[in-house]
Protein backbone atom coordinates (compact mmCIF):
# COMPACT_ATOMS: atom_id res chain seq x y z
CA UNK A 1 0.00 0.00 0.00
CA UNK A 2 2.82 2.43 0.88
CA UNK A 3 4.61 1.61 -2.38
CA UNK A 4 1.44 2.28 -4.32
CA UNK A 5 0.98 5.64 -2.59
CA UNK A 6 4.61 6.61 -3.24
CA UNK A 7 4.22 5.67 -6.90
CA UNK A 8 1.07 7.76 -7.18
CA UNK A 9 2.85 10.79 -5.66
CA UNK A 10 5.74 10.27 -8.04
CA UNK A 11 3.34 10.29 -10.99
CA UNK A 12 1.67 13.45 -9.68
CA UNK A 13 5.10 15.07 -9.30
CA UNK A 14 6.09 14.16 -12.85
CA UNK A 15 2.81 15.50 -14.23
CA UNK A 16 3.14 18.76 -12.29
CA UNK A 17 6.78 19.15 -13.40
CA UNK A 18 5.80 18.51 -17.03
CA UNK A 19 3.01 21.09 -16.86
CA UNK A 20 5.34 23.63 -15.26
CA UNK A 21 7.93 23.03 -17.99
CA UNK A 22 5.32 23.41 -20.72
CA UNK A 23 4.09 26.63 -19.16
CA UNK A 24 7.63 28.01 -18.98
CA UNK A 25 8.43 27.06 -22.56
CA UNK A 26 5.10 28.07 -24.12
CA UNK A 27 5.27 31.58 -25.68
CA UNK A 28 1.82 32.33 -24.30
CA UNK A 29 2.67 31.09 -20.83
CA UNK A 30 5.09 32.25 -18.17
CA UNK A 31 7.35 34.22 -20.53
CA UNK A 32 4.42 36.23 -21.83
CA UNK A 33 3.23 36.88 -18.30
CA UNK A 34 6.67 38.16 -17.27
CA UNK A 35 6.95 40.37 -20.37
CA UNK A 36 3.49 41.82 -19.75
CA UNK A 37 4.33 42.37 -16.09
CA UNK A 38 7.42 44.37 -17.07
CA UNK A 39 5.31 46.36 -19.55
CA UNK A 40 2.77 47.16 -16.82
CA UNK A 41 5.57 48.40 -14.54
CA UNK A 42 6.97 50.57 -17.35
CA UNK A 43 3.55 52.02 -18.14
CA UNK A 44 2.86 52.80 -14.47
CA UNK A 45 6.17 54.66 -14.23
CA UNK A 46 5.35 56.60 -17.40
CA UNK A 47 1.88 57.43 -16.06
CA UNK A 48 3.47 58.80 -12.89
CA UNK A 49 5.86 60.94 -14.92
CA UNK A 50 3.03 62.24 -17.12
CA UNK A 51 0.87 63.02 -14.08
CA UNK A 52 3.70 65.10 -12.60
CA UNK A 53 4.16 66.93 -15.91
CA UNK A 54 0.40 67.59 -16.13
CA UNK A 55 0.44 69.02 -12.61
CA UNK A 56 3.38 71.29 -13.50
CA UNK A 57 1.67 72.50 -16.68
CA UNK A 58 -1.56 73.11 -14.78
CA UNK A 59 0.30 75.28 -12.26
CA UNK A 60 1.94 77.17 -15.12
CA UNK A 61 -1.44 77.78 -16.83
CA UNK A 62 -2.91 79.03 -13.56
CA UNK A 63 0.06 81.37 -13.06
CA UNK A 64 -0.20 82.71 -16.62
CA UNK A 65 -3.91 83.40 -16.17
CA UNK A 66 -3.66 85.09 -12.77
CA UNK A 67 -0.13 86.54 -12.36
CA UNK A 68 0.93 89.38 -14.67
CA UNK A 69 4.58 88.92 -13.70
CA UNK A 70 4.50 85.28 -14.80
CA UNK A 71 2.80 86.28 -18.05
CA UNK A 72 5.45 88.92 -18.77
CA UNK A 73 8.24 86.45 -17.99
CA UNK A 74 6.76 83.87 -20.36
CA UNK A 75 6.31 86.42 -23.15
CA UNK A 76 9.86 87.71 -22.75
CA UNK A 77 11.41 84.22 -22.67
CA UNK A 78 9.39 82.45 -25.33
CA UNK A 79 8.55 85.27 -27.75
CA UNK A 80 11.69 87.36 -27.04
CA UNK A 81 9.73 90.56 -26.50
CA UNK A 82 11.63 93.62 -25.35
CA UNK A 83 10.35 96.77 -23.72
CA UNK A 84 10.96 100.04 -25.54
CA UNK A 85 14.32 101.51 -24.57
CA UNK A 86 15.86 98.20 -23.43
CA UNK A 87 19.11 97.02 -24.93
CA UNK A 88 19.47 93.45 -26.09
CA UNK A 89 22.87 91.78 -26.19
CA UNK A 90 23.06 88.58 -28.20
CA UNK A 91 25.92 86.35 -27.12
CA UNK A 92 27.07 83.70 -29.54
CA UNK A 93 27.35 80.39 -27.68
CA UNK A 94 29.58 78.79 -30.35
CA UNK A 95 33.25 78.17 -29.59
CA UNK A 96 34.49 78.77 -33.14
CA UNK A 97 36.41 81.86 -34.39
Secondary structure, 3 states (H helix, E strand, C coil): CHHHHHHHHHHHHHHHHHHHHHHHHCCCCHHHHHHHHHHHHHHHHHHHHHHHHHHHHHHHHHHHHHCHHHHHHHHHHHHCCCCCCCCCCCCCCCCCC
